[in-house]
Amino acid sequence: MLSKQILIDRQGIPMGIFIPIQDWNSLIIQYPDIENLDIDLPQWEKDFIDKRLDMAQRYPERLKPIEMLLKSL
């Protein structure tokens, strides 16, 4: 189990997380690319995500729980 400390600012707003180095090393073993997560997405991916989010906002009735999809399969 991952132990963590949530770092908060003076207003009580969460600003970050501290995890012990042993837990970090375990995460690196499980997810070798975790240190590359700060790489910027290509513009085409950002555009695709923006389009999907826009569609979800305009047509919320089209959104369905994942459980419904899994049942139909």
PDB file of N, CA, C and O in Angstrom:
ATOM      1  N   MET A   1       0.836  -1.176   0.000  1.00  0.00           N
ATOM      2  CA  MET A   1       0.000   0.000   0.000  1.00  0.00           C
ATOM      3  C   MET A   1       0.886   1.247   0.000  1.00  0.00           C
ATOM      4  O   MET A   1       1.887   1.314   0.713  1.00  0.00           O
ATOM      5  N   LEU A   2       0.509   2.202  -0.790  1.00  0.00           N
ATOM      6  CA  LEU A   2       1.264   3.434  -0.938  1.00  0.00           C
ATOM      7  C   LEU A   2       0.987   4.372   0.228  1.00  0.00           C
ATOM      8  O   LEU A   2      -0.164   4.701   0.513  1.00  0.00           O
ATOM      9  N   SER A   3       2.056   4.801   0.901  1.00  0.00           N
ATOM     10  CA  SER A   3       1.861   5.807   1.950  1.00  0.00           C
ATOM     11  C   SER A   3       2.149   7.174   1.342  1.00  0.00           C
ATOM     12  O   SER A   3       3.051   7.317   0.516  1.00  0.00           O
ATOM     13  N   LYS A   4       1.386   8.166   1.750  1.00  0.00           N
ATOM     14  CA  LYS A   4       1.520   9.476   1.130  1.00  0.00           C
ATOM     15  C   LYS A   4       1.211  10.564   2.133  1.00  0.00           C
ATOM     16  O   LYS A   4       0.573  10.329   3.159  1.00  0.00           O
ATOM     17  N   GLN A   5       1.680  11.769   1.815  1.00  0.00           N
ATOM     18  CA  GLN A   5       1.326  12.964   2.556  1.00  0.00           C
ATOM     19  C   GLN A   5       0.823  13.971   1.544  1.00  0.00           C
ATOM     20  O   GLN A   5       1.494  14.236   0.547  1.00  0.00           O
ATOM     21  N   ILE A   6      -0.334  14.528   1.784  1.00  0.00           N
ATOM     22  CA  ILE A   6      -0.869  15.562   0.900  1.00  0.00           C
ATOM     23  C   ILE A   6      -0.367  16.901   1.400  1.00  0.00           C
ATOM     24  O   ILE A   6      -0.551  17.253   2.565  1.00  0.00           O
ATOM     25  N   LEU A   7       0.270  17.646   0.503  1.00  0.00           N
ATOM     26  CA  LEU A   7       0.801  18.957   0.841  1.00  0.00           C
ATOM     27  C   LEU A   7      -0.263  19.998   0.524  1.00  0.00           C
ATOM     28  O   LEU A   7      -0.784  20.046  -0.591  1.00  0.00           O
ATOM     29  N   ILE A   8      -0.582  20.832   1.511  1.00  0.00           N
ATOM     30  CA  ILE A   8      -1.621  21.843   1.328  1.00  0.00           C
ATOM     31  C   ILE A   8      -1.040  23.241   1.563  1.00  0.00           C
ATOM     32  O   ILE A   8      -0.055  23.407   2.283  1.00  0.00           O
ATOM     33  N   ASP A   9      -1.670  24.238   0.943  1.00  0.00           N
ATOM     34  CA  ASP A   9      -1.220  25.614   1.152  1.00  0.00           C
ATOM     35  C   ASP A   9      -1.907  26.206   2.384  1.00  0.00           C
ATOM     36  O   ASP A   9      -2.632  25.507   3.092  1.00  0.00           O
ATOM     37  N   ARG A  10      -1.679  27.481   2.631  1.00  0.00           N
ATOM     38  CA  ARG A  10      -2.229  28.115   3.838  1.00  0.00           C
ATOM     39  C   ARG A  10      -3.756  28.174   3.843  1.00  0.00           C
ATOM     40  O   ARG A  10      -4.371  28.265   4.906  1.00  0.00           O
ATOM     41  N   GLN A  11      -4.368  28.122   2.656  1.00  0.00           N
ATOM     42  CA  GLN A  11      -5.832  28.133   2.589  1.00  0.00           C
ATOM     43  C   GLN A  11      -6.425  26.723   2.673  1.00  0.00           C
ATOM     44  O   GLN A  11      -7.643  26.550   2.613  1.00  0.00           O
ATOM     45  N   GLY A  12      -5.559  25.724   2.811  1.00  0.00           N
ATOM     46  CA  GLY A  12      -6.031  24.352   2.903  1.00  0.00           C
ATOM     47  C   GLY A  12      -6.249  23.680   1.560  1.00  0.00           C
ATOM     48  O   GLY A  12      -6.858  22.612   1.494  1.00  0.00           O
ATOM     49  N   ILE A  13      -5.760  24.292   0.484  1.00  0.00           N
ATOM     50  CA  ILE A  13      -5.929  23.733  -0.860  1.00  0.00           C
ATOM     51  C   ILE A  13      -4.785  22.752  -1.145  1.00  0.00           C
ATOM     52  O   ILE A  13      -3.616  23.112  -1.001  1.00  0.00           O
ATOM     53  N   PRO A  14      -5.110  21.514  -1.548  1.00  0.00           N
ATOM     54  CA  PRO A  14      -4.063  20.547  -1.880  1.00  0.00           C
ATOM     55  C   PRO A  14      -3.186  21.061  -3.026  1.00  0.00           C
ATOM     56  O   PRO A  14      -3.692  21.515  -4.052  1.00  0.00           O
ATOM     57  N   MET A  15      -1.876  20.986  -2.838  1.00  0.00           N
ATOM     58  CA  MET A  15      -0.932  21.501  -3.828  1.00  0.00           C
ATOM     59  C   MET A  15      -0.004  20.418  -4.379  1.00  0.00           C
ATOM     60  O   MET A  15       0.630  20.618  -5.415  1.00  0.00           O
ATOM     61  N   GLY A  16       0.079  19.288  -3.705  1.00  0.00           N
ATOM     62  CA  GLY A  16       0.977  18.235  -4.160  1.00  0.00           C
ATOM     63  C   GLY A  16       0.917  17.046  -3.227  1.00  0.00           C
ATOM     64  O   GLY A  16       0.175  17.024  -2.246  1.00  0.00           O
ATOM     65  N   ILE A  17       1.726  16.058  -3.570  1.00  0.00           N
ATOM     66  CA  ILE A  17       1.781  14.833  -2.771  1.00  0.00           C
ATOM     67  C   ILE A  17       3.239  14.473  -2.547  1.00  0.00           C
ATOM     68  O   ILE A  17       4.067  14.591  -3.451  1.00  0.00           O
ATOM     69  N   PHE A  18       3.537  14.043  -1.358  1.00  0.00           N
ATOM     70  CA  PHE A  18       4.853  13.506  -1.023  1.00  0.00           C
ATOM     71  C   PHE A  18       4.672  12.016  -0.781  1.00  0.00           C
ATOM     72  O   PHE A  18       3.797  11.596  -0.024  1.00  0.00           O
ATOM     73  N   ILE A  19       5.521  11.221  -1.439  1.00  0.00           N
ATOM     74  CA  ILE A  19       5.527   9.779  -1.165  1.00  0.00           C
ATOM     75  C   ILE A  19       6.959   9.376  -0.818  1.00  0.00           C
ATOM     76  O   ILE A  19       7.909   9.931  -1.370  1.00  0.00           O
ATOM     77  N   PRO A  20       7.119   8.425   0.082  1.00  0.00           N
ATOM     78  CA  PRO A  20       8.465   7.967   0.436  1.00  0.00           C
ATOM     79  C   PRO A  20       9.176   7.359  -0.778  1.00  0.00           C
ATOM     80  O   PRO A  20       8.533   6.821  -1.680  1.00  0.00           O
ATOM     81  N   ILE A  21      10.490   7.451  -0.788  1.00  0.00           N
ATOM     82  CA  ILE A  21      11.287   6.987  -1.925  1.00  0.00           C
ATOM     83  C   ILE A  21      11.083   5.496  -2.195  1.00  0.00           C
ATOM     84  O   ILE A  21      11.132   5.067  -3.348  1.00  0.00           O
ATOM     85  N   GLN A  22      10.858   4.708  -1.157  1.00  0.00           N
ATOM     86  CA  GLN A  22      10.626   3.264  -1.362  1.00  0.00           C
ATOM     87  C   GLN A  22       9.361   3.052  -2.200  1.00  0.00           C
ATOM     88  O   GLN A  22       9.330   2.200  -3.087  1.00  0.00           O
ATOM     89  N   ASP A  23       8.323   3.837  -1.907  1.00  0.00           N
ATOM     90  CA  ASP A  23       7.079   3.730  -2.672  1.00  0.00           C
ATOM     91  C   ASP A  23       7.294   4.205  -4.112  1.00  0.00           C
ATOM     92  O   ASP A  23       6.774   3.607  -5.054  1.00  0.00           O
ATOM     93  N   TRP A  24       8.058   5.279  -4.271  1.00  0.00           N
ATOM     94  CA  TRP A  24       8.359   5.784  -5.606  1.00  0.00           C
ATOM     95  C   TRP A  24       9.096   4.722  -6.426  1.00  0.00           C
ATOM     96  O   TRP A  24       8.775   4.502  -7.594  1.00  0.00           O
ATOM     97  N   ASN A  25      10.085   4.064  -5.809  1.00  0.00           N
ATOM     98  CA  ASN A  25      10.839   3.020  -6.514  1.00  0.00           C
ATOM     99  C   ASN A  25       9.928   1.863  -6.912  1.00  0.00           C
ATOM    100  O   ASN A  25      10.105   1.276  -7.980  1.00  0.00           O
ATOM    101  N   SER A  26       8.956   1.531  -6.065  1.00  0.00           N
ATOM    102  CA  SER A  26       7.990   0.478  -6.413  1.00  0.00           C
ATOM    103  C   SER A  26       7.137   0.901  -7.605  1.00  0.00           C
ATOM    104  O   SER A  26       6.850   0.092  -8.487  1.00  0.00           O
ATOM    105  N   LEU A  27       6.732   2.177  -7.630  1.00  0.00           N
ATOM    106  CA  LEU A  27       5.941   2.681  -8.756  1.00  0.00           C
ATOM    107  C   LEU A  27       6.734   2.617 -10.056  1.00  0.00           C
ATOM    108  O   LEU A  27       6.192   2.261 -11.103  1.00  0.00           O
ATOM    109  N   ILE A  28       8.018   2.963  -9.989  1.00  0.00           N
ATOM    110  CA  ILE A  28       8.860   2.922 -11.195  1.00  0.00           C
ATOM    111  C   ILE A  28       8.960   1.499 -11.735  1.00  0.00           C
ATOM    112  O   ILE A  28       8.966   1.293 -12.949  1.00  0.00           O
ATOM    113  N   ILE A  29       9.037   0.527 -10.847  1.00  0.00           N
ATOM    114  CA  ILE A  29       9.094  -0.878 -11.280  1.00  0.00           C
ATOM    115  C   ILE A  29       7.785  -1.276 -11.950  1.00  0.00           C
ATOM    116  O   ILE A  29       7.794  -1.921 -12.999  1.00  0.00           O
ATOM    117  N   GLN A  30       6.653  -0.895 -11.347  1.00  0.00           N
ATOM    118  CA  GLN A  30       5.343  -1.244 -11.906  1.00  0.00           C
ATOM    119  C   GLN A  30       5.030  -0.476 -13.181  1.00  0.00           C
ATOM    120  O   GLN A  30       4.435  -1.024 -14.109  1.00  0.00           O
ATOM    121  N   TYR A  31       5.426   0.787 -13.231  1.00  0.00           N
ATOM    122  CA  TYR A  31       5.104   1.669 -14.353  1.00  0.00           C
ATOM    123  C   TYR A  31       6.384   2.345 -14.839  1.00  0.00           C
ATOM    124  O   TYR A  31       6.655   3.488 -14.472  1.00  0.00           O
ATOM    125  N   PRO A  32       7.172   1.652 -15.659  1.00  0.00           N
ATOM    126  CA  PRO A  32       8.484   2.173 -16.060  1.00  0.00           C
ATOM    127  C   PRO A  32       8.445   3.545 -16.750  1.00  0.00           C
ATOM    128  O   PRO A  32       9.430   4.281 -16.695  1.00  0.00           O
ATOM    129  N   ASP A  33       7.348   3.894 -17.387  1.00  0.00           N
ATOM    130  CA  ASP A  33       7.275   5.179 -18.094  1.00  0.00           C
ATOM    131  C   ASP A  33       6.752   6.317 -17.224  1.00  0.00           C
ATOM    132  O   ASP A  33       6.505   7.411 -17.732  1.00  0.00           O
ATOM    133  N   ILE A  34       6.579   6.086 -15.941  1.00  0.00           N
ATOM    134  CA  ILE A  34       5.962   7.091 -15.072  1.00  0.00           C
ATOM    135  C   ILE A  34       6.750   8.407 -15.058  1.00  0.00           C
ATOM    136  O   ILE A  34       6.167   9.479 -14.895  1.00  0.00           O
ATOM    137  N   GLU A  35       8.051   8.327 -15.225  1.00  0.00           N
ATOM    138  CA  GLU A  35       8.851   9.554 -15.192  1.00  0.00           C
ATOM    139  C   GLU A  35       8.717  10.364 -16.477  1.00  0.00           C
ATOM    140  O   GLU A  35       9.175  11.505 -16.534  1.00  0.00           O
ATOM    141  N   ASN A  36       8.103   9.798 -17.497  1.00  0.00           N
ATOM    142  CA  ASN A  36       7.930  10.502 -18.771  1.00  0.00           C
ATOM    143  C   ASN A  36       6.541  11.100 -18.921  1.00  0.00           C
ATOM    144  O   ASN A  36       6.179  11.540 -20.012  1.00  0.00           O
ATOM    145  N   LEU A  37       5.761  11.125 -17.856  1.00  0.00           N
ATOM    146  CA  LEU A  37       4.386  11.604 -17.942  1.00  0.00           C
ATOM    147  C   LEU A  37       4.281  13.103 -18.175  1.00  0.00           C
ATOM    148  O   LEU A  37       3.211  13.595 -18.536  1.00  0.00           O
ATOM    149  N   ASP A  38       5.361  13.832 -17.977  1.00  0.00           N
ATOM    150  CA  ASP A  38       5.292  15.280 -18.170  1.00  0.00           C
ATOM    151  C   ASP A  38       5.567  15.698 -19.611  1.00  0.00           C
ATOM    152  O   ASP A  38       5.624  16.890 -19.914  1.00  0.00           O
ATOM    153  N   ILE A  39       5.737  14.724 -20.493  1.00  0.00           N
ATOM    154  CA  ILE A  39       5.942  15.027 -21.908  1.00  0.00           C
ATOM    155  C   ILE A  39       4.632  15.572 -22.473  1.00  0.00           C
ATOM    156  O   ILE A  39       3.564  15.001 -22.253  1.00  0.00           O
ATOM    157  N   ASP A  40       4.726  16.679 -23.199  1.00  0.00           N
ATOM    158  CA  ASP A  40       3.539  17.326 -23.743  1.00  0.00           C
ATOM    159  C   ASP A  40       2.894  16.469 -24.830  1.00  0.00           C
ATOM    160  O   ASP A  40       3.588  15.843 -25.630  1.00  0.00           O
ATOM    161  N   LEU A  41       1.567  16.448 -24.852  1.00  0.00           N
ATOM    162  CA  LEU A  41       0.840  15.713 -25.887  1.00  0.00           C
ATOM    163  C   LEU A  41       0.975  16.425 -27.227  1.00  0.00           C
ATOM    164  O   LEU A  41       1.076  17.651 -27.272  1.00  0.00           O
ATOM    165  N   PRO A  42       0.979  15.664 -28.316  1.00  0.00           N
ATOM    166  CA  PRO A  42       0.956  16.306 -29.628  1.00  0.00           C
ATOM    167  C   PRO A  42      -0.361  17.070 -29.821  1.00  0.00           C
ATOM    168  O   PRO A  42      -1.378  16.718 -29.223  1.00  0.00           O
ATOM    169  N   GLN A  43      -0.338  18.102 -30.648  1.00  0.00           N
ATOM    170  CA  GLN A  43      -1.511  18.954 -30.830  1.00  0.00           C
ATOM    171  C   GLN A  43      -2.719  18.164 -31.321  1.00  0.00           C
ATOM    172  O   GLN A  43      -3.844  18.456 -30.914  1.00  0.00           O
ATOM    173  N   TRP A  44      -2.515  17.163 -32.191  1.00  0.00           N
ATOM    174  CA  TRP A  44      -3.656  16.402 -32.702  1.00  0.00           C
ATOM    175  C   TRP A  44      -4.374  15.659 -31.575  1.00  0.00           C
ATOM    176  O   TRP A  44      -5.595  15.502 -31.616  1.00  0.00           O
ATOM    177  N   GLU A  45      -3.612  15.192 -30.552  1.00  0.00           N
ATOM    178  CA  GLU A  45      -4.242  14.516 -29.421  1.00  0.00           C
ATOM    179  C   GLU A  45      -5.017  15.512 -28.561  1.00  0.00           C
ATOM    180  O   GLU A  45      -6.121  15.216 -28.104  1.00  0.00           O
ATOM    181  N   LYS A  46      -4.439  16.692 -28.342  1.00  0.00           N
ATOM    182  CA  LYS A  46      -5.137  17.729 -27.586  1.00  0.00           C
ATOM    183  C   LYS A  46      -6.435  18.114 -28.288  1.00  0.00           C
ATOM    184  O   LYS A  46      -7.473  18.267 -27.644  1.00  0.00           O
ATOM    185  N   ASP A  47      -6.372  18.270 -29.620  1.00  0.00           N
ATOM    186  CA  ASP A  47      -7.576  18.624 -30.384  1.00  0.00           C
ATOM    187  C   ASP A  47      -8.639  17.541 -30.266  1.00  0.00           C
ATOM    188  O   ASP A  47      -9.822  17.841 -30.107  1.00  0.00           O
ATOM    189  N   PHE A  48      -8.218  16.283 -30.342  1.00  0.00           N
ATOM    190  CA  PHE A  48      -9.140  15.153 -30.230  1.00  0.00           C
ATOM    191  C   PHE A  48      -9.825  15.152 -28.859  1.00  0.00           C
ATOM    192  O   PHE A  48     -11.040  14.978 -28.766  1.00  0.00           O
ATOM    193  N   ILE A  49      -9.037  15.346 -27.798  1.00  0.00           N
ATOM    194  CA  ILE A  49      -9.584  15.372 -26.441  1.00  0.00           C
ATOM    195  C   ILE A  49     -10.551  16.539 -26.282  1.00  0.00           C
ATOM    196  O   ILE A  49     -11.633  16.383 -25.716  1.00  0.00           O
ATOM    197  N   ASP A  50     -10.157  17.713 -26.786  1.00  0.00           N
ATOM    198  CA  ASP A  50     -11.036  18.889 -26.704  1.00  0.00           C
ATOM    199  C   ASP A  50     -12.361  18.635 -27.421  1.00  0.00           C
ATOM    200  O   ASP A  50     -13.421  19.025 -26.930  1.00  0.00           O
ATOM    201  N   LYS A  51     -12.300  17.986 -28.576  1.00  0.00           N
ATOM    202  CA  LYS A  51     -13.522  17.692 -29.339  1.00  0.00           C
ATOM    203  C   LYS A  51     -14.427  16.739 -28.555  1.00  0.00           C
ATOM    204  O   LYS A  51     -15.641  16.935 -28.494  1.00  0.00           O
ATOM    205  N   ARG A  52     -13.826  15.708 -27.958  1.00  0.00           N
ATOM    206  CA  ARG A  52     -14.611  14.743 -27.177  1.00  0.00           C
ATOM    207  C   ARG A  52     -15.240  15.405 -25.949  1.00  0.00           C
ATOM    208  O   ARG A  52     -16.398  15.140 -25.626  1.00  0.00           O
ATOM    209  N   LEU A  53     -14.482  16.263 -25.268  1.00  0.00           N
ATOM    210  CA  LEU A  53     -15.025  16.964 -24.102  1.00  0.00           C
ATOM    211  C   LEU A  53     -16.155  17.904 -24.507  1.00  0.00           C
ATOM    212  O   LEU A  53     -17.153  18.019 -23.796  1.00  0.00           O
ATOM    213  N   ASP A  54     -16.001  18.568 -25.635  1.00  0.00           N
ATOM    214  CA  ASP A  54     -17.055  19.454 -26.129  1.00  0.00           C
ATOM    215  C   ASP A  54     -18.322  18.659 -26.429  1.00  0.00           C
ATOM    216  O   ASP A  54     -19.421  19.087 -26.077  1.00  0.00           O
ATOM    217  N   MET A  55     -18.176  17.517 -27.070  1.00  0.00           N
ATOM    218  CA  MET A  55     -19.338  16.671 -27.384  1.00  0.00           C
ATOM    219  C   MET A  55     -20.018  16.179 -26.097  1.00  0.00           C
ATOM    220  O   MET A  55     -21.245  16.121 -26.022  1.00  0.00           O
ATOM    221  N   ALA A  56     -19.222  15.831 -25.098  1.00  0.00           N
ATOM    222  CA  ALA A  56     -19.790  15.361 -23.830  1.00  0.00           C
ATOM    223  C   ALA A  56     -20.571  16.471 -23.139  1.00  0.00           C
ATOM    224  O   ALA A  56     -21.604  16.212 -22.522  1.00  0.00           O
ATOM    225  N   GLN A  57     -20.088  17.696 -23.239  1.00  0.00           N
ATOM    226  CA  GLN A  57     -20.809  18.816 -22.628  1.00  0.00           C
ATOM    227  C   GLN A  57     -22.086  19.147 -23.391  1.00  0.00           C
ATOM    228  O   GLN A  57     -23.110  19.461 -22.785  1.00  0.00           O
ATOM    229  N   ARG A  58     -22.026  19.078 -24.726  1.00  0.00           N
ATOM    230  CA  ARG A  58     -23.202  19.443 -25.522  1.00  0.00           C
ATOM    231  C   ARG A  58     -24.269  18.362 -25.515  1.00  0.00           C
ATOM    232  O   ARG A  58     -25.457  18.666 -25.625  1.00  0.00           O
ATOM    233  N   TYR A  59     -23.861  17.104 -25.389  1.00  0.00           N
ATOM    234  CA  TYR A  59     -24.809  15.984 -25.445  1.00  0.00           C
ATOM    235  C   TYR A  59     -24.608  15.042 -24.254  1.00  0.00           C
ATOM    236  O   TYR A  59     -24.241  13.883 -24.448  1.00  0.00           O
ATOM    237  N   PRO A  60     -24.838  15.516 -23.035  1.00  0.00           N
ATOM    238  CA  PRO A  60     -24.596  14.668 -21.858  1.00  0.00           C
ATOM    239  C   PRO A  60     -25.474  13.417 -21.832  1.00  0.00           C
ATOM    240  O   PRO A  60     -25.126  12.420 -21.200  1.00  0.00           O
ATOM    241  N   GLU A  61     -26.617  13.477 -22.523  1.00  0.00           N
ATOM    242  CA  GLU A  61     -27.505  12.307 -22.538  1.00  0.00           C
ATOM    243  C   GLU A  61     -26.883  11.124 -23.281  1.00  0.00           C
ATOM    244  O   GLU A  61     -27.337   9.990 -23.124  1.00  0.00           O
ATOM    245  N   ARG A  62     -25.868  11.370 -24.074  1.00  0.00           N
ATOM    246  CA  ARG A  62     -25.190  10.290 -24.797  1.00  0.00           C
ATOM    247  C   ARG A  62     -24.194   9.533 -23.921  1.00  0.00           C
ATOM    248  O   ARG A  62     -23.767   8.433 -24.272  1.00  0.00           O
ATOM    249  N   LEU A  63     -23.825  10.113 -22.794  1.00  0.00           N
ATOM    250  CA  LEU A  63     -22.867   9.463 -21.906  1.00  0.00           C
ATOM    251  C   LEU A  63     -23.553   8.332 -21.165  1.00  0.00           C
ATOM    252  O   LEU A  63     -24.669   8.482 -20.666  1.00  0.00           O
ATOM    253  N   LYS A  64     -22.883   7.221 -21.104  1.00  0.00           N
ATOM    254  CA  LYS A  64     -23.431   6.046 -20.432  1.00  0.00           C
ATOM    255  C   LYS A  64     -22.350   5.450 -19.527  1.00  0.00           C
ATOM    256  O   LYS A  64     -21.162   5.536 -19.837  1.00  0.00           O
ATOM    257  N   PRO A  65     -22.757   4.851 -18.418  1.00  0.00           N
ATOM    258  CA  PRO A  65     -21.780   4.214 -17.521  1.00  0.00           C
ATOM    259  C   PRO A  65     -21.066   3.069 -18.236  1.00  0.00           C
ATOM    260  O   PRO A  65     -21.658   2.379 -19.066  1.00  0.00           O
ATOM    261  N   ILE A  66     -19.812   2.875 -17.911  1.00  0.00           N
ATOM    262  CA  ILE A  66     -18.997   1.803 -18.515  1.00  0.00           C
ATOM    263  C   ILE A  66     -19.621   0.435 -18.253  1.00  0.00           C
ATOM    264  O   ILE A  66     -19.459  -0.486 -19.054  1.00  0.00           O
ATOM    265  N   GLU A  67     -20.340   0.298 -17.125  1.00  0.00           N
ATOM    266  CA  GLU A  67     -20.972  -0.982 -16.807  1.00  0.00           C
ATOM    267  C   GLU A  67     -21.972  -1.402 -17.885  1.00  0.00           C
ATOM    268  O   GLU A  67     -22.119  -2.590 -18.173  1.00  0.00           O
ATOM    269  N   MET A  68     -22.659  -0.419 -18.479  1.00  0.00           N
ATOM    270  CA  MET A  68     -23.628  -0.737 -19.553  1.00  0.00           C
ATOM    271  C   MET A  68     -22.900  -1.311 -20.778  1.00  0.00           C
ATOM    272  O   MET A  68     -23.379  -2.253 -21.409  1.00  0.00           O
ATOM    273  N   LEU A  69     -21.760  -0.740 -21.097  1.00  0.00           N
ATOM    274  CA  LEU A  69     -20.985  -1.258 -22.226  1.00  0.00           C
ATOM    275  C   LEU A  69     -20.506  -2.668 -21.926  1.00  0.00           C
ATOM    276  O   LEU A  69     -20.628  -3.561 -22.765  1.00  0.00           O
ATOM    277  N   LEU A  70     -19.965  -2.869 -20.743  1.00  0.00           N
ATOM    278  CA  LEU A  70     -19.447  -4.189 -20.396  1.00  0.00           C
ATOM    279  C   LEU A  70     -20.548  -5.236 -20.380  1.00  0.00           C
ATOM    280  O   LEU A  70     -20.310  -6.381 -20.763  1.00  0.00           O
ATOM    281  N   LYS A  71     -21.751  -4.868 -19.945  1.00  0.00           N
ATOM    282  CA  LYS A  71     -22.885  -5.799 -19.956  1.00  0.00           C
ATOM    283  C   LYS A  71     -23.234  -6.210 -21.374  1.00  0.00           C
ATOM    284  O   LYS A  71     -23.515  -7.378 -21.643  1.00  0.00           O
ATOM    285  N   SER A  72     -23.213  -5.228 -22.292  1.00  0.00           N
ATOM    286  CA  SER A  72     -23.604  -5.526 -23.666  1.00  0.00           C
ATOM    287  C   SER A  72     -22.586  -6.409 -24.380  1.00  0.00           C
ATOM    288  O   SER A  72     -22.913  -7.059 -25.373  1.00  0.00           O
ATOM    289  N   LEU A  73     -21.368  -6.432 -23.882  1.00  0.00           N
ATOM    290  CA  LEU A  73     -20.346  -7.287 -24.496  1.00  0.00           C
ATOM    291  C   LEU A  73     -20.505  -8.682 -23.972  1.00  0.00           C
ATOM    292  O   LEU A  73     -19.748  -9.574 -24.354  1.00  0.00           O
TER     293      LEU A  73
END
